[in-house]
Amino acid sequence: MKPMHRRNLLRGATLSLVAGAGWPLTSLATGAIKPDAASALIVVDVQNCFVPGGTLPVDKGDEVVPVINRLAKGFKNVVLTQDWHTEDHASFASTHPGKKPFETIDLSYGTQVLWPDHCVQGTKDAELHPALSIPHAQAIIRKGFHAQVDSYSALQEADRKTLTGLAGYLKERGISKLYVCGLATDFCVAWTALDSQGMGFQTFVIEDASRGIDLNGSLAAAWKQMTAKGVKRIQSADIALG
């Protein structure tokens, strides 16, 4: 994906589409997907900051928790991600005098959406949701900890050159299929899925185990981009848990 296309997604070019309308769903029989040793569930940013009551809440974001807990039982391999920002992070509107949340600014790596302060390192806001129960998760990838660059994707930062190391970890373990879910569909989930597909993983996004922000049509735009790049859109019922 060209960087400009990804930045346009984040700007959420004003679209009058109903979220997801027109983008084909993968047609599967219930339980048709059986995760194997080459499969991994990637649980993106299910943290206090992104659920109701947090500093950057995703509407109904807490609803993904029981779905993800059930899903995780069907996967031997699970990786969690955690947004982990410095207090003065470049993506915070408060860092830029005169700027307000959800405005955009041009940084050295491109257009950046400015967010309310959220997921600050070491705070309760940044902790994983207390009801998230995946004791067999094998790794937690923290992202967004470099003060001058944001990191939506679990695989590489927004400058499109700084890798998180997750791709290498997965490939060394022989994992080739990634099932991505979490918060938010149109930002960190979508960026992770697009990078995953671009790095050669077979990639699926579990729609009902994710929730979006939908900033000026960004949810529909994200599904359009993911579909165009070959990311498969599935439901939790498509995955066999036994």
PyMOL commands that set and color helices and strands:
alter all, ss='L'
color gray80, all
select helices_A, chain A and resi 3-11+48-50+61-72+93-95+124-126+166-172+185-198+218-228+236-238
alter helices_A, ss='H'
color red, helices_A
select strands_A, chain A and resi 39-44+78-83+104-107+110-113+139-143+177-183+202-211+232-234
alter strands_A, ss='S'
color yellow, strands_A
deselect
rebuild
show_as cartoon
